[in-house]
C-alpha cells in the first residue's frame, strides 16, 4: 500500500483495486466502500478489511447514502443496492442518491417505447421504488416528472426553490414546511441550502445595500444569512437599510451548521471563523483562510500563515497541526469519531519537497500513507 501504483494510471487506495471512491467528506465509515476490480473493470463494494462486501458487477457505483448505494449497469440502468448486495430498485436512466428517504430519477429505460415523456424533468421515488411526493399524485406517467430539478432532503425538509423572493421548503410528503423571507424591503432571498443541525444558509441580494450602509467597494449587493426551522433569520434584518451590513456581520461566505456553529467568512478581512448558530455572533474569531463544518467537536480549518489544513476543536485550538495541503471534501463534515480522511501533505525543509498521500485519523496521524 505504501508503494502501489496501478498500471492504468489511475490512483488506488487499496493495492488490489483499480480505483476507489472516498465516501462523503473523505471519511471511511461502516458502510460498504465503492471500489473497482482491476481485472474486469467492474465496480462493487468492499468492507474495511478490503474484502468484497458486494461483488463487482456494475459499470459505476457511488457512496452509500440513507442505507443504499447508487449503482449503474448497462442492462439494468441506474438503481439502488442495499448492504446485502440486493437491488431494491433499478431500471432508471439516471438517478440521485437517497436523502431522508427520497431520491429523484430522470426516467425509466423503457419509457420512450411506451410513449412516456420526461420533459427534461425529474420524478421522486421512495426507498421501495414507489412514486412519492407530487409524483405519486400525478394522473399519468408523463406527469410524474414534475420537478425541474432534484430536491435534497435533510433534517426532514428539502429546498424546493425561490418564489417571489422567498425560500420555499417542503417536507417528505410534499407539503410546504416553511417559507423564509428577508423581512426587509428591497432585499430578496435568491438561493438557499439544505438544513443541517436545524439551520440553513441563504443568499441575499438587495439594491445598493452596501452603499446605503456606508461601505465602498464591497463587490456588489450579495450577502449571506442563516435561518432556523421557523424560517426566521438568526439576525433579523428588519431595521433600517443603513444597519443592514452590521446585522449580517458582513458574511461574505457561509457553510452549513454543525455542532451548534456555522463556518462563515468575514467580508472585511476575507478570513473564516465560526458563528454561534443561535445568536449569529462569532464564537471562534475569523482567523482561518478556509473553514469546514464541525462534527463530533472537531472541524478542518486552513491555517492563514502556512496555507495548510489542520484540525481544530470547538475552542478554535489546533488538535492536529496544519499539514495537509489538500484533502477530499464535498463540504460535508470531515472526520467523524473513529473515521479517516484521505489527503495529501508536503514535507518541506529537505533537499527537495516530498509529497505523501494516504489516510489520516482525527489526531492528524497517518494510518496509511505513501510517497508520490
VMD Tcl script that draws the C-alpha trace (Angstrom):
set ca {
  {0.00 0.00 0.00}
  {2.91 2.34 0.56}
  {4.28 1.93 -2.95}
  {1.42 0.62 -5.10}
  {0.56 2.48 -8.30}
  {-1.83 0.92 -10.84}
  {-0.56 0.36 -14.36}
  {-3.61 2.03 -15.87}
  {-2.58 5.40 -14.43}
  {-5.48 5.76 -12.01}
  {-4.93 6.23 -8.29}
  {-5.82 3.40 -5.97}
  {-6.12 3.47 -2.21}
  {-6.01 -0.33 -1.97}
  {-3.39 -2.41 -3.78}
  {-5.89 -4.94 -5.13}
  {-8.33 -2.49 -6.70}
  {-8.11 -0.40 -9.86}
  {-9.83 2.63 -8.39}
  {-11.83 3.60 -5.32}
  {-14.05 6.46 -4.22}
  {-13.80 8.34 -0.98}
  {-17.04 8.44 0.97}
  {-18.69 11.81 1.66}
  {-16.12 14.08 3.27}
  {-13.40 11.53 2.59}
  {-14.49 9.55 5.63}
  {-14.40 5.76 5.56}
  {-17.22 4.67 7.87}
  {-19.05 1.36 8.36}
  {-20.92 1.43 5.03}
  {-19.57 -0.67 2.13}
  {-16.95 1.26 0.18}
  {-17.10 1.63 -3.66}
  {-14.14 0.01 -5.42}
  {-13.24 -1.23 -8.91}
  {-11.93 -4.67 -9.83}
  {-8.80 -4.03 -11.98}
  {-9.29 -7.26 -13.97}
  {-12.93 -6.82 -15.01}
  {-13.05 -3.01 -14.51}
  {-16.40 -3.58 -12.82}
  {-17.45 -1.79 -9.64}
  {-18.60 -3.26 -6.35}
  {-18.23 -2.52 -2.65}
  {-15.64 -3.58 -0.12}
  {-15.55 -3.53 3.69}
  {-12.80 -2.03 5.85}
  {-10.76 -5.21 5.63}
  {-10.63 -4.88 1.83}
  {-12.86 -7.90 1.19}
  {-15.72 -7.70 -1.28}
  {-18.97 -6.96 0.55}
  {-20.85 -6.64 -2.76}
  {-19.36 -8.36 -5.79}
  {-18.11 -6.10 -8.63}
  {-20.72 -6.27 -11.39}
  {-21.55 -2.64 -12.14}
  {-20.20 -0.05 -14.57}
  {-20.44 2.59 -11.83}
  {-21.02 2.64 -8.08}
  {-21.43 5.56 -5.72}
  {-21.25 6.05 -1.96}
  {-23.92 4.63 0.32}
  {-26.44 7.21 1.47}
  {-29.54 6.59 3.54}
  {-28.62 2.88 3.64}
  {-28.45 2.39 -0.14}
  {-25.72 2.65 -2.77}
  {-26.39 4.17 -6.18}
  {-25.15 1.85 -8.97}
  {-25.31 1.67 -12.76}
  {-25.15 -1.23 -15.18}
  {-25.68 -1.24 -18.95}
  {-28.52 -3.76 -18.87}
  {-30.33 -2.60 -15.73}
  {-29.60 1.11 -15.82}
  {-29.31 3.12 -12.61}
  {-30.52 1.52 -9.40}
  {-30.01 1.14 -5.69}
  {-28.33 -1.68 -3.82}
  {-28.55 -2.46 -0.09}
  {-25.71 -3.60 2.17}
  {-26.51 -7.24 1.34}
  {-25.99 -6.56 -2.36}
  {-29.67 -6.78 -3.31}
  {-31.10 -4.37 -5.90}
  {-34.11 -2.74 -4.26}
  {-34.97 -0.54 -7.26}
  {-33.45 -0.31 -10.74}
  {-34.17 0.36 -14.40}
  {-33.74 4.13 -14.37}
  {-31.97 6.26 -16.99}
  {-30.31 8.28 -14.23}
  {-30.89 8.84 -10.53}
  {-29.69 10.76 -7.48}
  {-28.69 9.18 -4.19}
  {-31.30 8.90 -1.45}
  {-31.61 11.52 1.27}
  {-34.26 11.38 4.01}
  {-35.94 8.50 2.15}
  {-36.34 10.31 -1.19}
  {-34.41 10.06 -4.49}
  {-35.04 11.61 -7.89}
  {-34.96 9.82 -11.25}
  {-34.92 11.17 -14.79}
  {-36.87 8.30 -16.36}
  {-37.01 4.55 -16.92}
  {-35.17 2.66 -19.66}
  {-38.37 1.59 -21.45}
  {-40.22 4.91 -21.18}
  {-39.54 6.02 -24.75}
  {-41.10 2.94 -26.37}
  {-44.07 3.29 -24.01}
  {-44.61 6.89 -25.06}
  {-43.69 8.39 -21.68}
  {-42.03 11.80 -21.91}
  {-39.80 13.31 -19.24}
  {-39.73 16.93 -20.44}
  {-36.19 17.38 -19.01}
  {-37.70 16.96 -15.55}
  {-37.49 14.53 -12.64}
  {-39.75 12.27 -10.61}
  {-39.46 11.38 -6.91}
  {-39.34 7.80 -5.56}
  {-39.15 6.25 -2.10}
  {-36.75 3.50 -0.95}
  {-39.07 0.80 -2.30}
  {-39.02 2.37 -5.77}
  {-42.61 3.64 -5.43}
  {-43.57 7.12 -6.60}
  {-43.65 9.71 -3.82}
  {-44.20 13.44 -3.24}
  {-46.07 15.10 -6.13}
  {-45.00 12.28 -8.44}
  {-47.37 9.93 -6.57}
  {-50.28 12.34 -7.09}
  {-49.89 12.63 -10.86}
  {-52.56 11.14 -13.08}
  {-50.28 9.97 -15.93}
  {-46.78 8.52 -16.16}
  {-45.57 11.61 -18.04}
  {-46.98 13.91 -15.35}
  {-44.93 12.10 -12.72}
  {-41.88 14.01 -14.00}
  {-42.98 17.23 -12.36}
  {-39.76 18.53 -10.78}
  {-37.41 20.80 -12.74}
  {-34.52 19.76 -10.53}
  {-33.88 17.18 -7.81}
  {-34.52 18.23 -4.22}
  {-32.04 17.33 -1.49}
  {-33.82 16.49 1.77}
  {-32.05 16.83 5.09}
  {-33.28 17.41 8.63}
  {-36.75 16.44 7.39}
  {-37.16 19.18 4.75}
  {-35.92 19.95 1.25}
  {-35.33 23.25 -0.54}
  {-37.84 23.39 -3.39}
  {-36.90 26.77 -4.85}
  {-37.35 30.54 -4.76}
  {-40.76 32.14 -5.22}
  {-41.32 35.91 -5.03}
  {-38.00 36.40 -3.21}
  {-38.79 33.74 -0.62}
  {-37.15 30.37 0.00}
  {-39.68 27.53 -0.05}
  {-39.02 24.26 1.77}
  {-41.20 21.14 1.62}
  {-41.42 18.08 3.85}
  {-41.02 14.46 2.75}
  {-44.76 14.32 1.97}
  {-44.51 17.21 -0.48}
  {-46.30 19.74 1.73}
  {-44.85 23.20 2.26}
  {-42.93 23.13 5.54}
  {-41.74 26.72 5.72}
  {-41.36 29.90 3.69}
  {-38.49 32.23 4.53}
  {-38.11 35.88 3.50}
  {-35.57 38.58 4.36}
  {-38.22 40.70 6.07}
  {-36.51 43.74 4.60}
  {-37.75 45.92 1.73}
  {-35.54 45.70 -1.33}
  {-33.73 42.56 -0.16}
  {-34.64 39.14 -1.59}
  {-33.51 35.59 -0.95}
  {-32.04 34.33 -4.23}
  {-30.70 30.94 -3.13}
  {-30.78 28.65 -0.12}
  {-29.15 25.48 1.13}
  {-30.35 22.38 2.98}
  {-30.94 22.33 6.72}
  {-28.17 20.99 8.92}
  {-28.37 20.92 12.70}
  {-31.62 22.92 12.50}
  {-30.28 25.78 10.35}
  {-29.99 26.57 6.65}
  {-27.83 29.10 4.82}
  {-29.35 31.65 2.44}
  {-28.02 34.06 -0.16}
  {-29.48 37.55 -0.17}
  {-29.45 40.32 -2.75}
  {-30.57 43.91 -2.34}
  {-30.39 47.21 -4.15}
  {-27.21 49.07 -3.13}
  {-27.43 47.78 0.42}
  {-23.68 48.03 0.96}
  {-23.61 51.61 -0.36}
  {-26.54 52.59 1.84}
  {-24.70 51.14 4.81}
  {-21.75 53.44 4.11}
  {-19.37 50.82 2.71}
  {-17.42 51.29 -0.53}
  {-16.07 48.61 -2.84}
  {-17.84 45.70 -1.20}
  {-18.21 43.92 -4.55}
  {-21.93 44.05 -5.25}
  {-25.10 43.56 -3.30}
  {-24.80 39.95 -2.17}
  {-24.64 38.81 1.45}
  {-25.33 35.57 3.30}
  {-27.59 34.76 6.21}
  {-28.82 31.90 8.34}
  {-32.41 30.79 9.02}
  {-33.89 28.43 11.57}
  {-36.70 25.88 11.18}
  {-39.37 28.60 11.57}
  {-37.97 30.46 8.55}
  {-36.71 33.34 10.71}
  {-33.25 34.79 10.20}
  {-30.82 34.27 13.05}
  {-30.16 38.02 12.75}
  {-33.35 39.70 11.59}
  {-32.64 42.45 9.02}
  {-35.80 44.43 9.76}
  {-34.09 47.63 10.82}
  {-33.07 50.49 8.55}
  {-31.07 49.64 5.46}
  {-28.15 51.63 6.85}
  {-27.80 48.97 9.52}
  {-28.06 46.04 7.12}
  {-24.34 45.34 6.85}
  {-23.94 45.29 10.61}
  {-26.89 42.98 11.11}
  {-25.48 40.27 8.86}
  {-21.95 40.81 10.18}
  {-20.65 41.19 6.64}
  {-20.69 37.46 5.95}
  {-19.01 37.07 2.57}
  {-19.47 33.31 2.56}
  {-21.13 30.73 4.75}
  {-21.09 26.97 5.20}
  {-23.68 24.72 6.80}
  {-24.19 24.31 10.54}
  {-22.68 21.60 12.68}
  {-22.14 21.25 16.39}
  {-24.07 24.45 17.09}
  {-21.69 26.54 14.98}
  {-21.54 27.78 11.39}
  {-18.40 28.38 9.35}
  {-18.64 31.90 7.91}
  {-16.40 34.40 6.14}
  {-15.91 37.97 7.29}
  {-16.27 40.14 4.20}
  {-13.92 42.82 5.50}
  {-10.90 40.62 6.28}
  {-11.79 37.73 3.97}
  {-10.98 35.29 6.77}
  {-13.18 32.48 8.07}
  {-14.34 31.78 11.59}
  {-17.30 30.17 13.33}
  {-20.59 31.75 14.36}
  {-22.80 30.62 17.18}
  {-25.78 29.27 15.23}
  {-28.38 30.64 17.68}
  {-27.07 34.18 18.02}
  {-25.06 34.73 14.86}
  {-22.19 36.12 16.94}
  {-18.60 35.00 16.43}
  {-17.77 32.06 18.69}
  {-14.40 31.42 17.05}
  {-12.96 34.59 15.56}
  {-12.25 34.71 11.78}
  {-8.58 33.72 11.70}
  {-8.53 30.99 9.03}
  {-8.20 31.20 5.26}
  {-10.89 28.48 4.92}
  {-13.08 26.51 7.31}
  {-15.31 23.43 7.21}
  {-18.29 22.44 9.40}
  {-17.96 20.95 12.86}
  {-18.79 17.34 13.69}
  {-18.15 15.50 16.95}
  {-16.36 18.54 18.38}
  {-13.82 18.89 15.58}
  {-13.51 20.65 12.24}
  {-10.99 21.13 9.46}
  {-9.58 24.66 9.08}
  {-6.91 26.14 6.87}
  {-4.10 27.96 8.62}
  {-3.68 31.51 7.28}
  {0.09 31.53 7.83}
  {1.01 28.19 6.27}
  {-1.98 27.68 3.96}
  {-2.21 24.06 5.19}
  {-5.22 22.25 6.60}
  {-5.37 21.03 10.18}
  {-7.98 20.04 12.77}
  {-9.38 22.37 15.44}
  {-11.58 21.74 18.48}
  {-14.65 23.79 19.40}
  {-12.49 26.40 21.13}
  {-10.53 27.03 17.92}
  {-7.34 25.36 19.17}
  {-5.37 23.07 16.88}
  {-5.68 19.39 17.82}
  {-3.82 18.29 14.70}
  {-1.22 20.72 13.40}
  {-1.82 22.06 9.88}
  {-0.02 19.73 7.49}
  {-2.48 18.74 4.74}
  {-2.22 20.76 1.55}
  {-5.29 19.02 0.14}
  {-7.97 16.56 1.17}
  {-11.06 15.00 -0.29}
  {-14.10 17.10 0.64}
  {-17.61 17.85 -0.55}
  {-18.18 20.42 2.21}
  {-19.61 17.78 4.49}
  {-18.26 17.30 7.99}
  {-14.97 15.50 7.55}
  {-13.77 13.30 10.37}
  {-16.41 11.64 12.48}
  {-15.27 9.82 15.60}
  {-13.18 6.84 14.56}
  {-13.19 7.92 10.92}
  {-10.38 8.53 8.46}
  {-9.80 11.29 5.93}
  {-7.85 10.96 2.69}
  {-5.47 13.78 1.79}
  {-2.02 14.84 0.64}
  {0.77 16.61 2.52}
  {4.12 18.05 1.50}
  {7.12 17.83 3.80}
  {9.50 20.77 3.26}
  {12.96 21.63 4.56}
  {14.91 18.80 2.98}
  {16.87 18.66 -0.24}
  {13.59 18.51 -2.14}
  {9.93 18.62 -1.14}
  {8.39 15.19 -0.54}
  {4.66 14.82 -1.10}
  {2.80 12.00 0.60}
  {-0.80 10.91 0.44}
  {-2.93 8.49 2.39}
  {-5.48 8.12 5.19}
  {-5.20 10.28 8.31}
  {-7.04 9.92 11.61}
  {-8.69 12.66 13.68}
  {-5.42 13.33 15.55}
  {-3.63 14.13 12.30}
  {-1.62 10.90 12.22}
  {-1.17 8.80 9.08}
  {-2.93 5.44 9.32}
  {-1.63 4.51 5.88}
  {0.42 6.70 3.57}
  {2.73 6.54 0.61}
  {5.06 8.87 -1.26}
  {4.03 10.30 -4.62}
}
mol new
graphics top color blue
foreach p $ca { graphics top sphere $p radius 0.5 }
foreach p [lrange $ca 0 end-1] q [lrange $ca 1 end] { graphics top cylinder $p $q radius 0.2 }
display resetview
